[in-house]
């Protein structure tokens, strides 16, 4: 049977507990007891992303009530395509391709993990007695997480979703997508930054105040990348991309809360043929500064064009450091990181559209720019590079369209969402205000 432990020592606990939880009771984040080595040849034998996800995730589901349902869950979560788009070659003749992760219902990479987690939780709750308290999914979003989670859980029985987002710091279309779902989803604008939203979520899970988690009334769960049910399936599409792109392909991953970057690292650790991993941050430099100095220091987030990456204290840094025993030299040997400011993001969007004919969202532009700058450095590895394209550029039309001089048509799934009415409430960044919206 698979077991999981807290980064701060608590555990063991089973998969069902992990999927329904946010942070561990000791304040840490759950991690697997170990990462399995799936074997390169066995991974190559998988013919579809869903089949690959099932194979990679089976060890984590061993002995759980969900084990028999895993094939169906993976087929549902990975039903959307995972195509590549070619970019102009990089220095040293490097081949650059985008892994388009934005073909899901909300046109963001987080659709894959959110759908996987929702399918898992619905099955767990269906086995409980009717008298069991409902589950409230509490989510802080810096842009795209909230819509993906809202979409995945909208209309599901016995599950309610509360999404916190920083007022005025996400794009108008992102804001619309947070509030256009069925009645079991509630969007709340917090007067502050993403760090304020994330702080409120952590306080809610840790709080013993009456009304937050009273026995018999309600339970809180998470669907941010602090939940392993989001993180584990994301490792599968990185592994799939490595199989399709060729052995030893390097990856550049736009990075905010570090969930997608950590998933790429775990895919490599489980046997995927991934070479170098470059984490592309925006002006929120906590990760690059940690690798440069050896000292980790979270800080207040800075607003940027790549707002879904506006995270000053990435939650998954605790998992990354725990995996390497807190040894920064081991972390440096596993990943590198670069910071890309708004000026470089703007220039990259213009340049890539001119050179490659591709429109990039600001987050993907940060990844492409970090990759090209890295390739320009002396001694940098050439070869094949895969950049995770995290969102469709039409979600950021107010940024992208003036830079490329033409309109970016929303894909059909976004057009449908934009046609719906949208609503949200607003609160100050304090626990008492949030408590009124929790069970």
C-alpha positions in Angstrom: 0.0 0.0 0.0 1.3 3.5 -0.9 1.8 5.9 2.0 2.5 9.6 2.2 4.3 11.8 4.7 4.5 15.4 5.6 7.6 17.4 4.7 7.8 18.2 8.4 7.7 14.6 9.6 4.1 13.7 10.1 2.5 10.5 8.8 2.1 8.0 7.3 -1.3 8.7 5.8 -3.1 7.0 2.9 -4.0 8.4 -0.5 -7.6 9.2 0.3 -6.5 11.4 3.2 -3.9 13.2 1.1 -6.4 14.0 -1.7 -9.0 15.4 0.7 -6.5 17.5 2.6 -4.7 20.8 2.1 -1.6 21.0 4.3 -0.7 18.3 6.7 -1.8 18.8 10.4 1.8 19.8 11.2 1.7 22.5 8.6 3.9 20.7 6.1 3.0 19.4 2.6 2.4 15.8 1.8 5.0 13.9 -0.3 5.2 10.3 -1.4 7.2 7.9 0.7 9.3 7.4 -2.4 9.2 8.1 -6.1 9.1 4.9 -8.2 11.5 4.3 -11.0 9.1 3.5 -13.8 11.7 2.3 -16.3 12.5 4.0 -19.5 11.5 1.1 -21.7 8.2 0.6 -19.9 7.4 4.3 -20.4 8.2 4.1 -24.1 5.7 1.3 -24.5 2.8 3.6 -23.5 0.8 4.7 -26.5 -1.3 7.6 -25.2 -0.9 10.3 -22.5 -3.7 8.6 -20.5 -2.0 5.2 -20.7 1.3 6.8 -19.6 -0.3 8.6 -16.7 -2.0 5.4 -15.6 1.3 3.6 -15.7 3.3 6.3 -13.8 0.6 6.9 -11.1 -0.3 3.2 -10.4 2.3 2.9 -7.6 0.8 5.9 -5.8 -2.7 4.4 -5.9 -1.6 0.9 -4.7 -4.0 -0.3 -2.0 -6.3 2.7 -2.3 -10.0 2.5 -3.0 -9.3 4.4 -6.2 -6.9 1.9 -7.7 -9.5 0.2 -9.9 -10.8 3.5 -11.2 -7.4 4.9 -12.1 -7.7 4.0 -15.9 -11.0 5.8 -16.1 -9.7 8.8 -14.2 -6.7 9.1 -16.4 -8.8 8.8 -19.6 -11.0 11.6 -18.4 -8.2 13.9 -17.2 -6.0 13.4 -20.4 -8.8 13.5 -23.0 -7.5 16.8 -24.5 -4.6 16.8 -26.9 -1.0 17.7 -26.0 0.4 19.1 -29.3 3.8 20.8 -30.0 4.3 24.1 -31.9 7.6 24.8 -33.6 9.6 28.0 -32.8 12.4 29.5 -34.7 15.7 27.7 -33.9 17.8 28.9 -31.0 21.5 29.6 -30.7 23.8 26.7 -31.6 21.0 25.3 -33.8 18.9 24.3 -30.8 15.4 23.1 -31.7 12.7 24.9 -29.7 9.2 23.6 -29.3 6.2 24.7 -27.3 4.3 22.0 -25.4 0.7 23.4 -25.8 -0.9 22.7 -22.4 -3.8 25.0 -23.1 -6.4 22.9 -24.9 -8.5 22.1 -21.8 -11.8 23.7 -20.8 -10.2 26.9 -19.4 -7.3 27.0 -21.8 -4.6 26.6 -19.1 -2.2 23.8 -18.1 -3.9 23.4 -14.8 -7.0 21.8 -16.4 -5.2 18.4 -16.5 -4.5 18.2 -12.8 -7.7 19.8 -11.7 -9.8 17.4 -13.7 -7.8 14.5 -12.3 -8.3 15.6 -8.7 -12.0 16.3 -9.2 -12.6 12.8 -10.6 -10.7 11.3 -7.7 -12.6 13.3 -5.0 -16.0 12.7 -6.5 -15.4 8.9 -6.3 -14.2 9.1 -2.7 -17.2 11.2 -1.6 -19.7 8.9 -3.4 -18.7 6.1 -1.0 -19.5 8.1 2.1 -22.9 8.0 3.9 -25.4 10.7 3.0 -25.0 12.1 6.5 -21.2 12.9 6.0 -20.4 16.6 5.9 -19.7 18.1 2.4 -16.2 19.0 1.2 -15.4 22.7 0.6 -12.4 23.1 -1.8 -10.6 26.3 -0.8 -8.3 27.7 -3.5 -6.0 30.7 -3.8 -5.3 31.6 -7.4 -2.8 34.0 -9.0 -4.7 33.7 -12.3 -5.4 30.3 -13.9 -5.7 27.8 -11.0 -9.1 29.1 -9.9 -10.8 28.8 -13.3 -9.4 25.3 -13.9 -10.6 24.1 -10.4 -14.0 25.8 -10.8 -14.5 24.1 -14.2 -13.4 20.7 -12.9 -15.7 20.8 -9.8 -18.6 22.8 -11.2 -21.9 21.0 -10.7 -20.4 18.1 -8.7 -22.4 16.8 -5.8 -21.2 17.1 -2.2 -18.4 19.5 -3.2 -18.3 23.3 -2.9 -15.6 25.5 -4.2 -14.4 28.8 -2.8 -11.8 30.6 -5.0 -9.8 33.5 -3.7 -8.1 35.8 -6.2 -6.2 39.1 -5.8 -8.4 42.0 -6.7 -7.2 44.0 -9.8 -4.2 41.7 -10.3 -5.5 39.2 -12.9 -6.7 39.8 -16.4 -10.3 40.8 -17.1 -10.9 37.5 -18.9 -9.3 35.5 -16.1 -11.6 37.3 -13.6 -14.6 36.5 -15.8 -13.7 32.9 -15.9 -13.6 32.6 -12.1 -17.2 33.6 -11.6 -19.1 32.0 -14.5 -19.8 28.6 -13.0 -22.7 26.8 -11.2 -23.9 27.7 -7.7 -21.5 25.3 -6.0 -18.6 27.6 -7.0 -18.0 31.0 -5.3 -15.4 33.5 -6.5 -14.1 36.0 -3.9 -11.8 39.0 -4.7 -9.3 39.7 -1.9 -8.1 43.3 -1.5 -4.4 42.4 -1.7 -2.0 40.2 -3.6 -1.8 36.5 -4.2 0.3 36.1 -1.1 -2.6 37.4 1.0 -4.9 34.9 -0.7 -2.5 32.0 0.0 -2.0 33.2 3.6 -5.7 33.1 4.2 -5.9 29.6 2.8 -3.1 28.4 5.1 -4.8 30.1 8.1 -8.1 28.4 7.3 -6.5 25.0 7.2 -4.6 25.6 10.4 -7.3 27.4 12.3 -9.3 25.9 15.1 -11.7 28.9 15.3 -15.3 27.9 15.7 -17.1 27.9 12.3 -14.1 27.0 10.2 -13.9 23.3 10.5 -16.5 22.2 13.1 -17.0 18.5 13.5 -20.0 17.3 11.6 -20.6 20.5 9.6 -18.0 20.8 7.0 -14.5 20.0 5.8 -11.9 21.9 3.9 -9.8 20.5 1.0 -7.4 22.1 -1.4 -6.9 22.0 -5.1 -3.9 24.2 -5.4 -0.6 22.6 -6.4 -0.1 22.0 -2.7 -2.5 19.0 -3.3 -0.7 16.0 -4.6 -3.8 15.2 -6.7 -2.9 18.2 -8.8 0.9 17.6 -8.9 1.2 13.9 -9.7 -0.7 13.9 -12.9 1.2 16.9 -14.2 4.3 14.8 -14.1 2.7 12.6 -16.7 2.5 15.2 -19.5 6.1 16.2 -19.0 7.1 12.5 -19.4 4.9 12.2 -22.5 6.5 15.3 -24.0 9.9 13.9 -23.4 9.0 10.6 -25.1 7.6 12.4 -28.1 10.5 15.0 -28.3 13.3 12.5 -27.9 15.7 11.3 -25.2 17.5 14.0 -23.3 15.3 16.9 -24.3 15.6 19.9 -22.0 12.6 21.6 -20.4 11.9 25.3 -19.6 9.0 25.6 -17.3 7.3 29.0 -16.4 7.2 29.0 -12.6 5.0 30.6 -9.9 4.1 28.4 -7.0 6.5 25.8 -8.4 4.0 23.0 -8.9 4.6 22.5 -12.6 8.4 22.8 -12.3 8.4 20.2 -9.5 6.2 17.9 -11.5 8.7 18.1 -14.3 11.5 17.2 -11.9 9.5 14.3 -10.5 8.9 13.0 -14.0 12.6 12.9 -14.6 13.2 11.2 -11.3 10.7 8.6 -12.2 12.5 7.7 -15.4 11.4 10.1 -18.1 14.2 11.0 -20.5 14.4 14.7 -19.4 17.7 16.6 -19.5 18.2 20.0 -18.0 15.2 21.7 -16.3 15.1 25.5 -16.3 12.6 27.2 -14.1 11.5 30.6 -15.6 10.3 33.1 -13.0 9.1 36.6 -13.6 10.2 39.5 -11.4 9.3 37.5 -8.3 12.8 36.2 -7.8 12.6 33.9 -4.7 13.6 30.8 -6.6 16.5 32.3 -8.7 17.8 34.2 -5.7 17.7 31.0 -3.6 19.8 29.1 -6.2 22.2 32.0 -6.4 22.7 32.7 -2.7 21.9 29.3 -1.1 19.5 31.1 1.3 15.8 30.9 0.8 13.7 33.9 1.6 10.1 34.4 0.7 8.9 37.9 0.2 5.9 39.9 -0.8 4.8 39.3 -4.4 5.4 41.8 -7.2 2.7 42.4 -9.8 3.8 41.6 -13.4 2.4 41.0 -16.8 2.7 37.2 -16.1 0.3 37.5 -13.2 -0.3 33.8 -12.7 3.4 33.6 -11.7 3.1 36.5 -9.2 4.1 34.4 -6.2 6.6 35.8 -3.7 6.8 32.7 -1.5 6.2 29.6 -3.6 4.5 26.9 -1.6 6.2 24.0 -3.4 9.7 25.2 -2.4 9.1 23.2 0.8 8.7 20.1 -1.2 11.7 20.8 -3.5 14.0 21.5 -0.6 12.7 18.5 1.4 13.3 16.2 -1.6 17.0 17.1 -1.6 17.4 17.1 2.2 17.8 20.9 2.3 21.1 20.7 0.4 21.2 23.6 -2.0 24.0 22.1 -4.0 21.9 19.1 -4.8 19.0 21.4 -5.8 21.5 23.4 -8.1 22.5 20.1 -9.7 18.9 19.3 -10.5 17.4 22.6 -11.7 18.5 26.0 -12.8 16.3 29.2 -12.7 16.1 32.6 -14.3 14.1 35.7 -13.8 12.5 37.5 -16.7 11.1 41.0 -16.1 8.2 42.7 -17.9 10.4 44.4 -20.4 11.9 41.2 -21.6 8.4 39.6 -21.6 7.1 42.4 -23.9 10.1 42.1 -26.2 9.9 38.3 -26.4 6.2 38.4 -27.3 6.9 40.8 -30.2 10.0 39.0 -31.3 8.6 35.5 -31.3 5.5 36.6 -33.2 7.8 38.2 -35.8 10.3 35.3 -36.0 8.1 32.3 -35.4 4.6 33.5 -36.2 3.4 32.4 -32.8 1.5 34.4 -30.2 2.6 33.8 -26.7 0.9 34.4 -23.4 3.1 36.4 -21.0 3.9 33.3 -18.9 5.0 31.3 -21.9 7.0 34.3 -23.1 8.9 34.2 -19.9 9.8 30.6 -20.5 10.8 31.1 -24.1 12.9 34.1 -23.2 14.7 32.3 -20.3 15.4 29.4 -22.6 16.8 31.6 -25.5 18.9 33.6 -23.0 20.2 30.4 -21.5 21.2 29.1 -24.9 23.1 32.2 -25.6 25.3 31.7 -22.6 28.8 30.2 -23.2 28.7 26.5 -22.6 25.0 26.2 -22.5 23.6 22.9 -23.8 22.0 22.9 -27.3 19.9 20.1 -28.5 16.1 19.9 -28.2 14.2 22.2 -25.8 10.6 22.0 -24.8 8.9 25.1 -23.3 5.7 24.5 -21.4 3.1 26.8 -23.0 0.9 27.3 -19.9 -2.0 29.3 -21.2 -3.7 30.5 -24.4 -2.7 34.0 -25.4 -6.3 35.0 -25.8 -6.7 35.0 -22.0 -4.3 38.0 -21.9 -5.5 39.9 -24.9 -4.9 43.3 -23.3 -1.2 42.5 -23.1 -0.6 40.4 -26.2 -2.7 42.2 -28.9 -1.1 45.6 -28.7 2.4 44.0 -28.8 1.8 41.9 -31.9 -0.5 44.4 -33.6 -3.4 42.0 -34.3 -6.3 40.4 -32.5 -6.0 36.9 -30.9 -9.2 35.0 -31.3 -10.3 33.1 -28.2 -10.6 29.3 -28.8 -14.2 27.9 -28.7 -14.1 26.8 -25.1 -13.1 30.4 -24.0 -15.8 32.0 -26.2 -18.4 29.8 -24.5 -17.2 30.9 -21.0 -17.1 34.6 -22.0 -20.8 34.4 -23.1 -21.9 33.3 -19.6 -22.7 35.8 -16.8 -20.0 36.2 -14.1 -20.2 37.2 -10.5 -17.9 37.5 -7.5 -17.8 39.0 -4.0 -15.1 41.1 -2.4 -13.5 40.9 1.1 -10.5 42.4 2.9 -7.5 40.2 3.5 -8.5 39.0 7.0 -9.6 35.6 8.3 -12.8 36.8 9.9 -14.1 38.0 6.5 -13.2 34.7 4.9 -14.7 32.7 7.7 -18.2 33.9 6.8 -17.9 32.1 3.4 -16.7 28.8 4.9 -18.6 25.9 6.4 
